[in-house]
Amino acid sequence: MKKIKNKFIIIIILLIIGIIWIEKYNNSSINRNSYILLVEWNATLNWNNLIIDEKKIVQKDDSVKTLWKDSLAILKWWDWSITRIWWNSDILINESNIDNNLVNIQIDFSLNKWKTWSDVISFIWDKSYFKQKFADSTASVRWTIFEVNLDNNYIYVNKHEVNLTKEDWTTKVIKEWKPFNFINNIFIDLRILKDKAWRELNNNLDEIFFDDLKIILEGFSEWDFKKLTLKNISKLASNEKEELYNTILSEYQKFNFVSTKNKILYKKKIELKKTLIQLASDNNKKKLLITTLYDFKDLTNSKQIEGLKETFNIISSNIRYLDFSNINEYLNTNILKSLKIPDSLKKQFKSDFNKLKDNIINNEVNDTIIYELWENFDRTKNSFINLKDVIENLVK
């Protein structure tokens, strides 16, 4: 009997070892490669001709060049982000490192000739970055759609914003729809930009790209979000919080690009974000909240009622992590007032905005801090005044 028992224990141990080995093998064999794909005409990878629709792995120090007129190649980064390379363009891969759960992302490439269009859909965290180098500048982005054109010397942001750093370490924030000439260091009128056909092409391709991603995400519809999002975080040990954070972050990255127009997927995104904010560091809390402010602006501008209250509740309950300028930039009270929303929701908004006002004016910022901001930071002072007026105007 004892021998049978011992054999049974040995079998269990061997099974456990086998499971661990299989899991390790699966993790190590996950494909974390980025690819170049030729869509039209002719391009080379390290001077070797590419074949249309055939993917080729790209690595550090690889060079991609598009040749004939109307050639188009697409860099498919492993985190689902893409960079489109127009004809007669030349790029160099400086770095392409992405871990299995999409937490640590390091993408860096240089544009040496003509133009590119990038859709960066992941959220870039503390140790992560997506950088594009050109001329004497570096564009650092997260969750951004942007174009760089070396012939006409401009960077154009189609969605969100880009931090543009020059070699002398001066930095400018380039907002959406405000093209910036990086040679003359001036913003230029969007209406005088050339290559309208190129932007229209990319906008059309973006719609197809995001539709394809949404189809992929629908495969996650059976994934049980509540098992993650309804946990009592305060009762979790530090290692459990870290494990939960990484698990949620990995799933959230897949939903980060989802806009407010897709109600089902946006609801899942919000469910993940609420728990993620509770677990994130203060710096990452702020980054997450800024994306939530952007969603709130999207909802109000498009006059979408569904999701508005829940999105604002996230902002209101975490207001201490935001700057005055962050909030003032994204709250449009005139549009909010014009929305046809139930009276009960209007009362809730008024209540939340009153709390928001009280938190900012009375509790979150004491007299000493206000005085220092008032004396030393005119921009912050003006944002504070504008925000106070905006909120008081809304709750009248």
C-alpha positions, 0 to 999 in steps of 0.5 A: 500500500505504501509503495502505491502511495509513493508511486502516486506521489511521484506521478503527481510530482512529475505531472507538476514538473511537466506542467511547469515545463510546458508553461515555460516553453509556451512563454519562451516560444511566444512570438514577440517579433515585429514585421515589415509588410510590403503592400504596394509596388517595391521596398527593401529590407537591408537592400533585399527586395520585399515581396508583396503581402509577405511578412519579414521580421525586423530587428534592431539596426534593420533598414527599410526603404520604399522605392517606386512611386506609390509604394507603401510598406507597413511596420507591424509592431508586436503591440498591435501598433503600426507605422506606414511608410510612404514611397521614397522613404527610408527608416532605420530600426533603433529598438524593438523590445516588447514583453509578453504582457505588453507592460514594457514596450521600447520602440525607437526608429529613425525617419531619414527620408520623406514621411511616415504615419503611425498609429500607436495604440498601446498605453506607454508606461514608466519604463516604456516608450515609442519614439520616432527620430527625425532631423534634430528632433525626437517625437515621444508618444503614447496612444497617438496617431501622428504623421512626420513629413521631412520634405515639408518639415512638419509633424502633424498629430491626428489624435491626442498629442506628441512630446517633441524634444530637440537636440538642445533639450527644448520640448514642445507639446504638439496637440492634435490638428495643430501641425508644427514646423520643426525647422522654423519652430512654429505652428502652421495652419492645417489648411495649408498643409500639402499631401491631403490625399496622403492623410485621407488615405491614412484616415481610410486605412485607419478605419479598416485597421481599427475595425479589424482590431475590434473584431479581434477584441470581440473574441475576448467577449467571454473573458470574465472581467468581473473576476478581476475588477470586483476584487477587494483590493484593500485586502490583497497582499502586495504581491497579489496587488502586483500580480493583479495589476500586471494581469489587468494591464495586459488585458487593458492594453488590448482595449486602450485604443477603443473609442467611446463610439463602440459602447460594448467595448468601451464599457469593458475598457472602463471596467478595466481602467477603474481597477487599474487606476486603484492599483497604479502608481501615482504617475501612472494614475495621472496618465490613465486619468488624462486618457479618461478626460479625453474620453469624457471630452469625446463623449460630450463632443459627440453628445453620447449620453451612455457612459458619460456619468461613469466616465466622469465618476472616475475623474471626480473620485481621483481628482487629486492626481490631476493638474488644473490645466488637465481638467480645464482642457477637457471640460466643455461645460457649454456642450454639457449644458446642451445635452439632453440628459435626464434630470436625475443625471443633471443633478448628479453632475451638479453634485459631482462638479460641486464636490470637484470644485470643493476638492480643488479650491478648499481641500486639495490645494491649501493657501500656501500652495495656491500662493506659490502657484499664483506667484510663480506659474502664470499658466497654472494660475490662469488655468486655476481661474478658468477652471473655477469659473468653468465649474461655478458656471456649470453648477449655477 
